[in-house]
Amino acid sequence: MGRWHTLAWVCAMIACGEHHEAGAAHDVQSGREDVAGAAGRDAGMDSGAAQTAGGCVVALRVGRCCDKYMAVSRAEVQSDECLLPVPANPVRRAELVTRCAESFMEVCDAGPCPEELRTPPARLAVASGGKCRFADECHTDADCVVAKSASGCCNCAAAMPASLLETDTCLLPAGQMRDRPPRCASCDLTTFCPLCSPPDKARCVVGEPFNLCRSATE
């Protein structure tokens, strides 16, 4: 009987050990799954942040029935020629509109586009929650400037956020136009551009939904 008790005790210990090892293996596997799941969640959260890491801009989507202003990442602008950062050059837009419209394959009505689509809600964008959104252009008059683009043709000076000049070397303060900066598109237009009436001064207009830079006469 002693031997039988001893054998029963040994077998019980072996079974217990196997059960413990199986449980430990399960815990390890569960831990791996938890880590993998957390990594996947982190990657999902980081993907949007990574997309906006290079900054956000406001761009004109050319080619749809009605052009649309959008807050997008700089990476999107670099990969899509149909997105023109503001201020969008009118001649460049005219060059792209047919080619970009064909890529969307839309059938458009002959009616005019809504007025709210003709100007952006704001010309600045910021990253928020992994996405780009429109943002205030100014808080004081000092945040606004009268500037003109040296890229392309037929650009008129306008009141705009001064911060745009910090990120776009082709934007120059009005009255300080000089030789075309490097990498700015040249002007090969053979026709005359319409006359411009540049504003004398820019001011910050506080309002909803965004604070905007406007001409002092507006």
N, C-alpha and C positions, 0 to 999 in steps of 0.2 A: 504493500500500500504506500510505503514511503516513496518508492521509486515512481509510482503513478502520480503521486502528488507533485513530485519534483518535475516530472515530464510535463504535467499540466501547467505548472508555474512557468517553465521555460517557454512553452508554446504560447502562453498568454503574453509573456514579455515580448516575444518575437512579433506577434500580431499587433501589440500595442506600438512597438517601434515602427513597424510598417505603416500603421495608421498615422503616427506622428510625422513620419517623413512625407507621406502623401499630403498631409495637411500643410506642412511647411512648404512643399513644392507648390501647392495651390496658392498659398499666401504670396510666395514669390511671384508666381504668374500673375496673380491679381495685382500685385504691386507694379509689375511691368505694364499691365494694361492701364492702371491708373496713371502712371507716368506718361505712357504713350497718349492716353486720352488728354491729359493736361497739356502735353506738347502740341497735340493737334489743335486744342482750343487756343493755345497761345499763338500758334502759327496762323490760325484763322483771324485772331485779333490783330496780329502784326501785319497781315497781308495788306489791309487797308492803310495802316500807318506807313508801310513801306512804299505804297503807291504814291502817297502824298509827301514822302520825305523830301523830295526835291522842291516842294513848295506848290502853291496853288495860284492860278491866274484866272481871269475872266476872259473867255474867248467867244468869238462868233462862230456858230455852227453854220457853215455855208452849204447850200445845195438843197435843203428841204424846201417845201413850198414856201414857207416863210422862215427866213433866217432866225436863229434863236441864240440868245446869249446864255452861256452856261459857265458855272464855276467848275473848273477841271484842274487836274494836276498837270504840271509841266511835262511829265512823261507822256500824257495823252496828247498834248499839243505836238510833241516831237514825233509821235508815231502816226499822226493823222493830219494830212495836209489840208483837210477841210475845216480844221479848227484854226481860226485866226485870232491871236491875242489882241486885246484892245490896247490902243485904238486901232481898229481894223482898217487897213489901207483900202480905199474904195476901188482902186485900179486892180489890186491883187484879188479882191473879192470878185470883180467882174471876170477876171481870167479863170477863176475856179468854179464859178457858179454852174456852168454847163456840165463840166466833168464830174463835179460832186453830186449834182442832181441825178445824173445817170446812175451813180452808185447806190442811191436810195430808192430808185425806181418808183417814184411817187407820181400819182396823177393829181395835178393841182387845179383848184378852182381859179377862175379868172378874177375873182374879187380881191380887193386890197387886203394886206395883212393887218392884223390888229395893231393899234397904235402902241400898245404896251410891249410889243416885240421889237419895236424899232430902236429902242435904247435899252441898255442893260439896267437892271435894278440898282447896281453899283458896279464900279470898275475895279474893285479890290476883292480878293477872295482869301480865305484862310482855311487851314485844315482843322477839322473838328470831328472827333470820333472816327478817324480813318477816312473821312470824306471831305470834299471841298464845299464850302458854302460862301455866299456873298457876305461882304462885311462893310462896315462904315468906311467911307473914304477919308473922313477928317473928323477932328474935334474942335479945331480952331482954324482961323484964316491962314495961319502959318503952315498948315498942312496942305495947302492948295497952291498951285502955280499955273501960270499960263505957259504952255509948251506946245511944241510942234514936232512931228515925227520927220526925221531925215531919211526914212526908208520909203522907197517907191515914189509915186507921183501924187500930186493933187491933195496933199495934206494941208489942212488949215489949222492954225493955232487954236487952242481951246483950253478952258479951265479944266484942270485934272489933278488927281492926287499927286503930291510931290513924291511920294514913295514909288510911283511908277518909274520915275526917272532913275531911281537907284537900281532897278532891275532891268531896265531897257536902255542900253547905251545909244539907241537910235532916237530917243526922245531928248530934245534939247529945249531949254528955256527960250521963249519967244524973244527975239532981238539978239540972240546969241548964236544964230545959225552960222556955221563955218563949213569947212570941207566935210563932205560926207564921211561919217565915222566908218572904220573898217567893219565889214560883215553886214552893213546895211544895204538893202536892195537898191540897185540903181534905178534910174528912171529912163526908160526908152520910149516914152510916149511921144508921138509925133503931133498930137493935137494940143490945143491950149486948155489949161485947167481953168475952172471957174474962179472968179475973184473971191477972195476971202475977206471977211470982216472980223479980225481977231479981237477978242475982248481986251480991255485995258487992264483989268485986274480980276483976280480970282478971290472968291470968298467961300467960307464954309456955311452951308445951309443945314441947320440941325432939324431933323424931321424923322418921319416914319415911312417905310421901315428902316431906312438908312440915312446917315448924314452924308451929304453930297457936296462936291466942289462945283460951284457954278460961277458964271460971269457975274461981276458986280452989278451989271445992269439987268440981270434976270430977277 
